[in-house]
Amino acid sequence: MTAEILLALGIPTAYLLISTALLQSRRKTLPPFLLRLSTRRGIVWNAMVGLSIGLGALRWALSR
């Protein structure tokens, strides 16, 4: 069970951290359509990723 929760929560968390770091460090070399997206506030994106992580944890906890 521990390996499953690590996979279920670790993959989205790692994806969020890595993609955020890449977008922050490579801001000037992105294609124009990604530059346009990266200038907007990411609160909706971060909220949805956080919600999916939270729901995954809740689903795992309730299935035990």
Beta strands, then each sheet from edge to edge (+ up, - down):
end
